[in-house]
Amino acid sequence: MKVVNVLEEEKKDIDSSTENINGFIRMKKFTFVMLIFILVFATAGVTTLVLAFGDKKAVNVGVANNRPEFNKLYEVYDKLESSYYKKVDKKTLINGAINGMVDSLGDPYSDYMSEDEAKQFNESISSSFEGIGAEIQEKDGFITVVSPIKGSPAEKAGLKPNDKILAVNDKSIRGMSANEAVLLIRGKKGTSVKLTIQPAGSKETAEMTIVRDTIPINTVYAEMMKNGVAKVQITSFSNNTYDELVKALDEMDKKGMKSLILDLRQNPGGLLNQALEISNLFVPEGKTIVQTEDRNGKRDQEVAKAGKKINVPAVVLIDEGSASASEITAAALNESAGIPLIGHKSFGKGTVQTATDFKDGSDVKFTVAKWLTPNGEWIHEKGIEPEYKVDLPKYANLPIIDPSKKWKKSDVSSNIKTAEQMLKAVGYNPGKVDGLYDSQTEKAVQAFQKAEHLKVNGILEGDTTIELMNKLREKIIKDDPQVKKATEVLSKK
C-alpha cells in the first residue's frame, strides 16, 4: 500500500535522513465522514504516509566494481539492450530495475520516484500547488483516497476517504503506483479531470468531473466557540504550520481563550520539525516528545525545550485519518503533557524514512527506523487509542452520490437509498428508506429543492445532488459529537 499526497503530492513528507529529527511525516486522513471537510482531495507531492527525519542527503552512486552479485543484473540488461525484438530505452530499463529492487522490500513506505514523479513531489512542498486537492495511496492494487484537503475541489466534489479511483479520463489506473496516478490526476488550474470512482463500501461506480484549482496550503483553522473554548484544526504539518498555529493561538487568546480543542482528525502528517515545534508548545521542558530506534536497537529521543508554552486546559481530537506527524504530536501531548485524546483510534504509522536525490532528478526513499511514543510504545499498524472513544453518526459515513446521474420516480438504486438517508438526516421525510424512488421520495426532493431555491422538478441530479451532500456536510459539522465531547471534558477541568 503506497500513499501519496495528491496535493497532489503535497508535502515531501518523506524527505530527509535520520541524523536530525527534522524531516517530513505524513499519513492518511479522516474517514470522509462527509464531515468536517468539504470534500477536499488534493494530495500533493508524495506525502506518503511518511515520517522523515533530518536533512535529505544526496548520494554518489558509482559503478560497483568487484560485486559478483550484480553480474546477473548486468547480463539481463545487456541481453535486453542487444536482443529484445525492438529498441529499448536504457533509462527506462534502469528505472525499472531500481523500482523493482525497492518494491521487493514489501514496504509500503519505501518508493522509487522517476524524474517526473520526483519533480511533482518537490513542487508540492511549496505554499500552494495546482490540482484537485486530495491524498491517495495504492492499496491492494487500487488507488484509494486517503483524505481530501480542506476547501479543495476534491472535497467540494464529494470525494471521501476509502473511495477507490478506478480511472482517470477513462484510462484505467488499476495496478498503478500512487506516484503514477498523481501524474494523471494533477494538472493546471482551470483544466478538468474526469474520475471514475467506486465509493467506499459500494459495488457501484460513479463518474465525477473536477475542475483543478490552485490549492493553497493553509494548514491551521481556528474559531472561538462558546464559553471561551477555542477550536483549532491542523490539517497537515507544512512549512509554515507552527507559525500559523502560534498566530491563531494568539488571536484566540485575544478573544478570551480559556481552553483549547486541538483537532488533528484527518491529518495525514507532514514535516516532522513542525510536529516537534508544535509539541514543544505543550510538553514541559525536559520531557520526551518522541523516540527513534534504528536497526540495531539504538534509541535516540527528542525532548521538549524551553520557550513559548500553552498553559490553558486542552484536549486533542484524533481519528483513523490521523497519522505520522499527527500521531507523534498526539502521543507527545498525551503521554508527556497529560492531555486527553478524544475520537477514534489513529492510523498507525510508526516508521521513519530517508530520501535520496540522484543527479538525474529521480529520488528514492526507504525506511530507516521506527519511531516510538514517549513511553516507548511502537504504534505501527496499531494506532493510538483515545481515552474517550466517540462515534460519529451513521450518516457521516454515507458514500457520495454521482451528480452526473439522473434519478426519478420509479427508479431503484443503492444511490437512491443513500439519497433517502441524506434527506432524512437533513430533515426531509423520504418515506421508507429502501432504494425505491417512490412518490414520497419525490415529494421530499421537491421540498428540498424549494427550500434551497433550486429548480423544483422532483428529480435528483446535478445541483440538487451536490447541494444535498453539502447540507449533510454542514449538519455533520454542526452536530459533531466528538467536538461536543471535547467541550464536555474541558468543562470539567
PAMIZA-311410 format. One record per residue (C-alpha): residue number from 1; x negated, y, z negated; residue in three letters. Coordinates in pm, whole numbers, plus 50000, padded with zeros to 5 digits. Example, Ala and Ser with C-alpha at 12.3 -4.5 7.8 and 13.67 -1.06 7.14 Angstrom:
BEGIN
   nr      u      v      w  rest
    1  48770  49550  49220   ALA
    2  48633  49894  49286   SER
This chain:
BEGIN
   nr      u      v      w  rest
    1  50000  50000  50000   MET
    2  49831  50319  50113   LYS
    3  49957  50652  50004   VAL
    4  49914  50972  50196   VAL
    5  50028  51316  50136   ASN
    6  50214  51413  50447   VAL
    7  50183  51761  50333   LEU
    8  50110  51602  50535   GLU
    9  49811  51519  50366   GLU
   10  49849  51759  50103   GLU
   11  49557  51767  49868   LYS
   12  49244  51584  49918   LYS
   13  49322  51404  49602   ASP
   14  49074  51158  49677   ILE
   15  48785  51371  49714   ASP
   16  48466  51352  49512   SER
   17  48226  51142  49314   SER
   18  48228  51021  48958   THR
   19  47942  51214  48813   GLU
   20  48156  51514  48728   ASN
   21  48519  51472  48644   ILE
   22  48610  51740  48890   ASN
   23  48786  51590  49181   GLY
   24  49129  51506  49307   PHE
   25  49403  51296  49167   ILE
   26  49724  51217  49331   ARG
   27  50025  50999  49328   MET
   28  50369  50946  49438   LYS
   29  50676  51146  49329   LYS
   30  51024  51112  49191   PHE
   31  51281  50859  49296   THR
   32  51468  51103  49511   PHE
   33  51727  51130  49294   VAL
   34  51872  51384  49521   MET
   35  51792  51552  49203   LEU
   36  51577  51838  49126   ILE
   37  51426  51866  49462   PHE
   38  51587  51992  49776   ILE
   39  51471  51705  49982   LEU
   40  51119  51810  50047   VAL
   41  50882  51594  50225   PHE
   42  50560  51736  50346   ALA
   43  50277  51537  50221   THR
   44  49950  51681  50305   ALA
   45  49611  51552  50352   GLY
   46  49570  51215  50208   VAL
   47  49666  51281  49862   THR
   48  49672  50918  49845   THR
   49  49775  50816  49507   LEU
   50  49424  50902  49442   VAL
   51  49230  51016  49148   LEU
   52  48893  51155  49231   ALA
   53  48624  51275  49002   PHE
   54  48337  51503  49086   GLY
   55  48197  51655  49397   ASP
   56  48210  51479  49728   LYS
   57  47874  51350  49840   LYS
   58  47753  51316  50195   ALA
   59  47561  51001  50263   VAL
   60  47298  50948  50527   ASN
   61  47372  50618  50689   VAL
   62  47079  50478  50883   GLY
   63  47039  50157  51077   VAL
   64  46999  49869  50835   ALA
   65  46667  49704  50903   ASN
   66  46592  49350  50799   ASN
   67  46951  49288  50693   ARG
   68  47040  48945  50835   PRO
   69  47396  48971  50706   GLU
   70  47459  49230  50980   PHE
   71  47344  49004  51264   ASN
   72  47691  48867  51331   LYS
   73  47835  49216  51339   LEU
   74  47576  49332  51592   TYR
   75  47628  49022  51805   GLU
   76  48003  49076  51825   VAL
   77  47953  49442  51908   TYR
   78  47708  49358  52190   ASP
   79  47936  49085  52328   LYS
   80  48238  49314  52340   LEU
   81  48044  49601  52490   GLU
   82  47891  49388  52765   SER
   83  48155  49125  52839   SER
   84  48503  49249  52743   TYR
   85  48726  49248  53053   TYR
   86  48749  49625  53058   LYS
   87  48530  49908  52940   LYS
   88  48537  49962  52566   VAL
   89  48484  50280  52369   ASP
   90  48183  50242  52140   LYS
   91  48317  50488  51885   LYS
   92  48646  50300  51864   THR
   93  48464  49971  51803   LEU
   94  48255  50119  51524   ILE
   95  48552  50291  51361   ASN
   96  48745  49965  51378   GLY
   97  48461  49774  51213   ALA
   98  48436  50023  50928   ILE
   99  48811  50033  50884   ASN
  100  48825  49654  50871   GLY
  101  48549  49645  50611   MET
  102  48735  49887  50384   VAL
  103  49069  49711  50440   ASP
  104  48912  49380  50338   SER
  105  48877  49518  49985   LEU
  106  49252  49481  49946   GLY
  107  49257  49812  49757   ASP
  108  49543  50049  49846   PRO
  109  49338  50346  49730   TYR
  110  49030  50279  49944   SER
  111  49055  50402  50301   ASP
  112  48858  50500  50608   TYR
  113  48963  50813  50796   MET
  114  48868  50880  51153   SER
  115  48757  51228  51256   GLU
  116  49114  51337  51337   ASP
  117  49256  51189  51019   GLU
  118  48985  51349  50806   ALA
  119  49049  51684  50972   LYS
  120  49417  51665  50880   GLN
  121  49313  51562  50533   PHE
  122  49084  51862  50489   ASN
  123  49337  52110  50625   GLU
  124  49583  52002  50360   SER
  125  49368  52138  50079   ILE
  126  49439  52495  50182   SER
  127  49708  52713  50028   SER
  128  49953  52612  50299   SER
  129  49995  52378  50593   PHE
  130  50239  52319  50876   GLU
  131  50459  52012  50874   GLY
  132  50778  51874  50724   ILE
  133  50657  51859  50364   GLY
  134  50652  51504  50236   ALA
  135  50422  51248  50087   GLU
  136  50416  50900  50235   ILE
  137  50247  50568  50174   GLN
  138  50203  50244  50360   GLU
  139  50373  49966  50167   LYS
  140  50427  49610  50285   ASP
  141  50383  49712  50647   GLY
  142  50627  50005  50626   PHE
  143  50568  50377  50596   ILE
  144  50759  50474  50285   THR
  145  50844  50814  50141   VAL
  146  50672  50876  49810   VAL
  147  50823  51214  49747   SER
  148  50944  51530  49918   PRO
  149  50789  51868  49845   ILE
  150  50997  52125  49667   LYS
  151  51172  52353  49914   GLY
  152  51030  52179  50221   SER
  153  51217  52094  50543   PRO
  154  51196  51727  50444   ALA
  155  51368  51793  50113   GLU
  156  51637  52001  50279   LYS
  157  51695  51729  50538   ALA
  158  51762  51477  50262   GLY
  159  51453  51257  50263   LEU
  160  51409  51077  49933   LYS
  161  51156  50857  49760   PRO
  162  51150  50498  49885   ASN
  163  51317  50582  50217   ASP
  164  51138  50397  50497   LYS
  165  51032  50581  50812   ILE
  166  51067  50331  51094   LEU
  167  50991  50550  51394   ALA
  168  50867  50898  51486   VAL
  169  51016  51045  51804   ASN
  170  51139  50695  51889   ASP
  171  50790  50547  51857   LYS
  172  50775  50262  51607   SER
  173  50525  50318  51326   ILE
  174  50565  49972  51174   ARG
  175  50222  49847  51073   GLY
  176  50054  50187  51098   MET
  177  49842  50328  50819   SER
  178  49971  50632  50633   ALA
  179  49698  50841  50795   ASN
  180  49807  50733  51143   GLU
  181  50170  50811  51064   ALA
  182  50078  51156  50933   VAL
  183  49915  51243  51264   LEU
  184  50251  51180  51435   LEU
  185  50471  51348  51174   ILE
  186  50273  51667  51126   ARG
  187  50292  51948  51379   GLY
  188  50310  52319  51437   LYS
  189  50570  52542  51275   LYS
  190  50890  52565  51476   GLY
  191  50849  52231  51652   THR
  192  51083  51941  51582   SER
  193  51020  51579  51493   VAL
  194  51280  51302  51502   LYS
  195  51252  51040  51232   LEU
  196  51431  50707  51223   THR
  197  51497  50636  50856   ILE
  198  51610  50333  50660   GLN
  199  51743  50481  50334   PRO
  200  51627  50319  50013   ALA
  201  51843  50021  49924   GLY
  202  52024  50023  50259   SER
  203  52008  49792  50560   LYS
  204  52139  50059  50794   GLU
  205  51928  50318  50973   THR
  206  51976  50687  51032   ALA
  207  51812  50946  51252   GLU
  208  51724  51298  51149   MET
  209  51556  51579  51337   THR
  210  51346  51805  51117   ILE
  211  51204  52141  51223   VAL
  212  50849  52176  51096   ARG
  213  50757  52484  50900   ASP
  214  50473  52639  50703   THR
  215  50464  52463  50368   ILE
  216  50316  52690  50102   PRO
  217  50151  52502  49824   ILE
  218  50328  52669  49535   ASN
  219  50298  52422  49253   THR
  220  50447  52591  48945   VAL
  221  50812  52691  48898   TYR
  222  50924  52849  48572   ALA
  223  51259  52951  48431   GLU
  224  51383  53071  48093   MET
  225  51671  52867  47960   MET
  226  51888  52923  47652   LYS
  227  51755  52973  47300   ASN
  228  51403  53062  47410   GLY
  229  51338  52730  47584   VAL
  230  51112  52774  47886   ALA
  231  51113  52506  48155   LYS
  232  50801  52491  48371   VAL
  233  50778  52243  48656   GLN
  234  50443  52145  48809   ILE
  235  50495  51975  49144   THR
  236  50129  51887  49213   SER
  237  49779  51971  49095   PHE
  238  49637  52202  49360   SER
  239  49352  52453  49374   ASN
  240  49547  52729  49201   ASN
  241  49778  52529  48975   THR
  242  49604  52620  48650   TYR
  243  49614  52991  48735   ASP
  244  49977  52963  48845   GLU
  245  50065  52790  48518   LEU
  246  49889  53044  48297   VAL
  247  50066  53327  48480   LYS
  248  50402  53152  48445   ALA
  249  50349  53085  48075   LEU
  250  50252  53449  48016   ASP
  251  50574  53557  48189   GLU
  252  50777  53314  47982   MET
  253  50606  53442  47667   ASP
  254  50708  53798  47752   LYS
  255  51066  53675  47787   LYS
  256  51060  53529  47438   GLY
  257  50945  53169  47487   MET
  258  50990  52975  47163   LYS
  259  50945  52623  47304   SER
  260  50842  52460  47632   LEU
  261  50955  52180  47863   ILE
  262  50668  52080  48092   LEU
  263  50822  51898  48387   ASP
  264  50585  51654  48561   LEU
  265  50854  51447  48731   ARG
  266  50783  51352  49091   GLN
  267  50436  51500  49056   ASN
  268  50200  51272  49253   PRO
  269  49885  51430  49116   GLY
  270  49617  51630  49290   GLY
  271  49293  51785  49171   LEU
  272  49153  51635  48856   LEU
  273  48980  51951  48741   ASN
  274  49321  52118  48738   GLN
  275  49463  51839  48524   ALA
  276  49173  51880  48281   LEU
  277  49212  52257  48258   GLU
  278  49587  52229  48206   ILE
  279  49547  51957  47945   SER
  280  49295  52180  47769   ASN
  281  49573  52435  47712   LEU
  282  49749  52188  47481   PHE
  283  49488  51947  47345   VAL
  284  49299  52066  47033   PRO
  285  48929  52134  47075   GLU
  286  48713  51822  47045   GLY
  287  48992  51573  47114   LYS
  288  48977  51340  47414   THR
  289  49162  51423  47736   ILE
  290  49061  51123  47949   VAL
  291  48804  50843  47965   GLN
  292  48646  50672  48266   THR
  293  48493  50325  48286   GLU
  294  48256  50207  48561   ASP
  295  48197  49855  48699   ARG
  296  47950  49779  48417   ASN
  297  48193  49875  48144   GLY
  298  48019  50203  48063   LYS
  299  48264  50464  47938   ARG
  300  48248  50842  47955   ASP
  301  48501  51083  47815   GLN
  302  48617  51436  47877   GLU
  303  48707  51629  47561   VAL
  304  48904  51948  47511   ALA
  305  48706  52268  47478   LYS
  306  48770  52597  47302   ALA
  307  48975  52857  47487   GLY
  308  49333  52958  47553   LYS
  309  49583  52728  47378   LYS
  310  49962  52696  47396   ILE
  311  50097  52662  47045   ASN
  312  50476  52658  47088   VAL
  313  50661  52323  47045   PRO
  314  50658  52131  47372   ALA
  315  50783  51815  47542   VAL
  316  50682  51657  47874   VAL
  317  50917  51510  48135   LEU
  318  50784  51216  48339   ILE
  319  50930  50959  48576   ASP
  320  50834  50691  48824   GLU
  321  50703  50962  49056   GLY
  322  50455  51095  48802   SER
  323  50111  50964  48888   ALA
  324  49735  51005  48863   SER
  325  49664  51363  48755   ALA
  326  50012  51400  48610   SER
  327  49969  51072  48420   GLU
  328  49634  51190  48285   ILE
  329  49796  51512  48169   THR
  330  50097  51336  48016   ALA
  331  49878  51083  47832   ALA
  332  49642  51353  47704   ALA
  333  49922  51572  47573   LEU
  334  50098  51275  47417   ASN
  335  49807  51091  47256   GLU
  336  49580  51383  47167   SER
  337  49832  51661  47104   ALA
  338  50133  51463  46977   GLY
  339  50367  51600  47244   ILE
  340  50659  51362  47312   PRO
  341  50734  51221  47657   LEU
  342  51089  51206  47794   ILE
  343  51232  51042  48106   GLY
  344  51120  50719  48275   HIS
  345  50803  50513  48291   LYS
  346  50539  50674  48514   SER
  347  50398  50528  48834   PHE
  348  50083  50361  48704   GLY
  349  49776  50480  48897   LYS
  350  49467  50423  48686   GLY
  351  49170  50414  48923   THR
  352  48913  50669  49037   VAL
  353  48798  50722  49395   GLN
  354  48499  50891  49553   THR
  355  48493  51027  49907   ALA
  356  48200  51040  50153   THR
  357  48181  51254  50466   ASP
  358  47995  51138  50776   PHE
  359  47824  51359  51030   LYS
  360  48090  51293  51295   ASP
  361  48362  51429  51066   GLY
  362  48504  51094  50957   SER
  363  48541  51006  50592   ASP
  364  48556  50702  50367   VAL
  365  48693  50686  50015   LYS
  366  48677  50395  49778   PHE
  367  48746  50311  49416   THR
  368  48451  50352  49179   VAL
  369  48601  50344  48830   ALA
  370  48903  50313  48605   LYS
  371  49045  50598  48404   TRP
  372  49179  50535  48054   LEU
  373  49404  50733  47822   THR
  374  49252  50898  47512   PRO
  375  49342  50584  47314   ASN
  376  49163  50364  47568   GLY
  377  49473  50229  47747   GLU
  378  49446  50138  48116   TRP
  379  49787  50221  48258   ILE
  380  49715  50093  48610   HIS
  381  50022  49924  48761   GLU
  382  50190  49954  48422   LYS
  383  50261  50323  48386   GLY
  384  50321  50525  48070   ILE
  385  50635  50461  47869   GLU
  386  50810  50773  47730   PRO
  387  50925  50783  47369   GLU
  388  51269  50887  47490   TYR
  389  51396  50695  47791   LYS
  390  51676  50883  47962   VAL
  391  51854  50763  48275   ASP
  392  51984  50990  48547   LEU
  393  52345  50950  48659   PRO
  394  52403  50682  48923   LYS
  395  52499  50940  49182   TYR
  396  52148  51086  49157   ALA
  397  52017  50778  49337   ASN
  398  52261  50777  49628   LEU
  399  52098  50743  49973   PRO
  400  52114  51016  50236   ILE
  401  52389  51021  50498   ILE
  402  52284  51073  50859   ASP
  403  52418  51421  50958   PRO
  404  52399  51326  51326   SER
  405  52663  51057  51286   LYS
  406  53034  51127  51301   LYS
  407  53274  50963  51056   TRP
  408  53651  50998  51078   LYS
  409  53976  50833  50974   LYS
  410  53986  50453  51016   SER
  411  53606  50418  51031   ASP
  412  53436  50171  50797   VAL
  413  53073  50203  50686   SER
  414  52841  50198  50388   SER
  415  52769  50563  50478   ASN
  416  53136  50638  50415   ILE
  417  53117  50466  50078   LYS
  418  52818  50684  49991   THR
  419  53012  50994  50101   ALA
  420  53309  50889  49886   GLU
  421  53077  50858  49585   GLN
  422  52933  51202  49656   MET
  423  53276  51358  49695   LEU
  424  53388  51207  49368   LYS
  425  53074  51329  49190   ALA
  426  53125  51691  49303   VAL
  427  53493  51697  49208   GLY
  428  53696  51574  49506   TYR
  429  53917  51265  49500   ASN
  430  53845  51036  49797   PRO
  431  54073  50763  49670   GLY
  432  53933  50412  49648   LYS
  433  53556  50406  49693   VAL
  434  53535  50121  49941   ASP
  435  53375  50250  50262   GLY
  436  53708  50287  50444   LEU
  437  53775  50636  50579   TYR
  438  54145  50644  50491   ASP
  439  54391  50931  50455   SER
  440  54277  51012  50103   GLN
  441  53914  51031  50214   THR
  442  54014  51259  50499   GLU
  443  54204  51489  50260   LYS
  444  53904  51503  50025   ALA
  445  53675  51602  50313   VAL
  446  53921  51868  50426   GLN
  447  53942  52010  50074   ALA
  448  53563  52016  50054   PHE
  449  53533  52187  50394   GLN
  450  53787  52451  50295   LYS
  451  53610  52524  49966   ALA
  452  53274  52558  50139   GLU
  453  53409  52770  50426   HIS
  454  53336  52507  50688   LEU
  455  53545  52405  50987   LYS
  456  53839  52212  50838   VAL
  457  53891  51902  51052   ASN
  458  53854  51617  50803   GLY
  459  53552  51479  50992   ILE
  460  53225  51406  50816   LEU
  461  52930  51514  51031   GLU
  462  52666  51783  51075   GLY
  463  52705  52082  50843   ASP
  464  52970  51907  50633   THR
  465  52736  51616  50560   THR
  466  52441  51843  50483   ILE
  467  52645  52069  50255   GLU
  468  52788  51769  50070   LEU
  469  52437  51644  49996   MET
  470  52331  51994  49890   ASN
  471  52623  52022  49648   LYS
  472  52533  51690  49494   LEU
  473  52173  51801  49454   ARG
  474  52289  52118  49279   GLU
  475  52505  51913  49044   LYS
  476  52216  51683  48957   ILE
  477  52000  51984  48871   ILE
  478  52275  52147  48666   LYS
  479  52368  51832  48474   ASP
  480  52014  51693  48438   ASP
  481  52037  51464  48131   PRO
  482  51658  51446  48093   GLN
  483  51634  51822  48055   VAL
  484  51926  51814  47811   LYS
  485  51747  51552  47603   LYS
  486  51430  51761  47608   ALA
  487  51624  52061  47479   THR
  488  51774  51846  47205   GLU
  489  51433  51717  47096   VAL
  490  51289  52069  47090   LEU
  491  51579  52197  46877   SER
  492  51470  51958  46602   LYS
  493  51110  52079  46597   LYS
